[in-house]
Amino acid sequence: MVKVTWLGHAAFEIEAGRYIFLIDPWIKGNPASPYASYTEVKRADFVLVTHDHGDHGLDDALKICKNVRATFIGVYELAELAGKKGCRFLGGNIGGEIQKDDVKIYFTQAVHSSSIAAPCGFIVCTPEVTFYH
């Protein structure tokens, strides 16, 4: 079973089989978010961040990862920052892939601005579904 929930702007929560993915989880200041605070997120396995703009949830992602012990996923420089903030993390490069358990995540090019490293997209492959963000 796959369930996709829009959390406002570019933020999504995707339940795919036994995994919960948060992508660009901008919560604080997001008028469309169903969550009032990152503390309302009770479970996530992977938190993916495409780039460092505030409305894509880097700050909330770091807090969520620490709070629920999710794995932060992003380009290497963002992932390294997450590690320095005490998060579990896996970093990659555009054109590359990472794997944890039976989940593969491919990093794709995104044309956008970013202060820390290059922005990216993700192709996520689970046993139940493959999706792109």
C-alpha positions as CSV (number, residue, x, y, z in Angstrom):
1,M,0.0,0.0,0.0
2,V,1.2,3.5,-0.9
3,K,-0.1,6.7,0.6
4,V,1.0,10.2,-0.5
5,T,0.2,13.2,1.7
6,W,0.9,16.7,0.5
7,L,2.3,18.8,3.4
8,G,2.2,22.1,1.6
9,H,4.7,23.7,-0.9
10,A,7.1,21.0,-1.9
11,A,6.7,18.9,1.2
12,F,5.3,15.4,1.1
13,E,4.9,12.4,3.3
14,I,5.0,9.1,1.5
15,E,4.1,5.8,3.1
16,A,5.4,2.9,1.0
17,G,5.1,-0.5,2.6
18,R,7.0,-0.5,5.9
19,Y,8.7,2.8,5.2
20,I,7.7,6.5,5.8
21,F,9.5,9.1,3.7
22,L,9.4,12.8,4.3
23,I,10.6,15.0,1.4
24,D,11.4,18.7,1.9
25,P,9.5,18.7,5.2
26,W,9.0,22.5,5.7
27,I,6.7,22.8,8.8
28,K,7.6,25.9,10.8
29,G,6.0,28.8,9.0
30,N,4.3,26.7,6.3
31,P,0.6,27.7,6.3
32,A,-0.5,24.6,4.5
33,S,1.3,22.1,6.7
34,P,-1.0,19.8,8.7
35,Y,1.7,19.7,11.3
36,A,2.0,22.6,13.7
37,S,5.5,21.6,14.8
38,Y,8.2,19.1,13.9
39,T,7.4,17.4,17.3
40,E,4.1,16.2,15.8
41,V,5.9,13.9,13.4
42,K,6.0,10.6,15.3
43,R,7.7,8.4,12.7
44,A,9.8,8.7,9.6
45,D,12.4,6.4,8.3
46,F,14.0,8.7,5.7
47,V,13.9,12.5,5.4
48,L,15.0,13.7,2.0
49,V,16.0,17.4,1.4
50,T,16.5,18.7,-2.1
51,H,18.3,21.9,-1.2
52,D,18.9,24.3,1.7
53,H,16.2,26.9,1.1
54,G,14.0,27.5,4.2
55,D,10.8,26.6,2.4
56,H,12.2,23.2,1.7
57,G,12.6,22.3,5.4
58,L,16.3,21.8,6.1
59,D,15.9,23.1,9.7
60,D,12.8,21.0,10.3
61,A,14.4,18.0,8.7
62,L,17.3,18.1,11.1
63,K,15.0,18.4,14.1
64,I,12.8,15.5,12.8
65,C,15.8,13.3,12.2
66,K,17.1,13.8,15.7
67,N,13.7,13.4,17.3
68,V,12.5,10.2,15.6
69,R,16.0,8.9,14.6
70,A,15.2,9.0,10.9
71,T,18.0,8.9,8.3
72,F,18.7,12.2,6.6
73,I,19.2,12.0,2.8
74,G,20.7,14.8,0.7
75,V,23.7,15.7,-1.4
76,Y,26.9,15.1,0.4
77,E,27.4,18.6,1.8
78,L,23.9,18.8,3.3
79,A,24.2,15.2,4.6
80,E,27.5,16.1,6.2
81,L,25.9,19.1,7.9
82,A,23.2,16.8,9.2
83,G,25.8,14.5,10.7
84,K,27.5,17.4,12.4
85,K,24.1,18.2,13.9
86,G,23.8,14.7,15.4
87,C,21.6,13.0,12.7
88,R,22.0,9.7,11.0
89,F,22.7,10.5,7.4
90,L,23.5,9.2,3.9
91,G,24.9,11.6,1.4
92,G,25.3,11.2,-2.3
93,N,26.1,13.1,-5.5
94,I,24.0,13.9,-8.5
95,G,24.1,11.0,-10.9
96,G,24.9,8.6,-8.0
97,E,22.9,6.3,-5.8
98,I,22.7,5.2,-2.2
99,Q,21.1,2.1,-0.7
100,K,19.9,1.3,2.8
101,D,18.3,-2.1,3.3
102,D,15.9,-2.6,0.4
103,V,15.6,1.1,-0.5
104,K,17.6,2.6,-3.3
105,I,17.8,6.4,-3.8
106,Y,19.2,8.0,-7.0
107,F,20.2,11.6,-7.0
108,T,19.1,13.6,-10.1
109,Q,20.0,17.1,-11.3
110,A,17.7,20.0,-10.4
111,V,18.0,23.4,-11.9
112,H,17.5,25.9,-9.0
113,S,19.6,28.1,-6.6
114,S,21.1,26.8,-3.4
115,S,23.6,28.1,-0.9
116,I,25.0,24.8,0.2
117,A,26.0,22.5,-2.7
118,A,23.9,21.8,-5.8
119,P,20.1,21.2,-5.5
120,C,18.9,17.8,-6.5
121,G,15.9,15.6,-7.1
122,F,15.4,12.0,-6.0
123,I,14.2,8.8,-7.5
124,V,13.3,6.5,-4.7
125,C,12.9,2.7,-5.3
126,T,11.2,0.5,-2.7
127,P,9.8,-3.0,-3.1
128,E,6.3,-1.5,-3.4
129,V,6.8,1.6,-5.5
130,T,9.3,3.8,-7.4
131,F,8.7,7.6,-7.1
132,Y,10.4,10.8,-8.2
133,H,10.6,14.1,-6.5
